């Protein structure tokens, strides 16, 4: 398997976390995708030693605006 730089792995982690924050589970396929994304995040985080844990801060107003369209 090709080697990835720390920056590339961090970028992939960010993208996976963005997708995780947006996903809404409505059916079994969504649940499978959620599980796959969580697993991918765990695997990516394991590739970056000494990574500081990040806190995801929800923005309920932004979510309400997004849902409202």
Helices and strands as residue ranges (DSSP letters): H 6-22, H 28-46, H 60-68
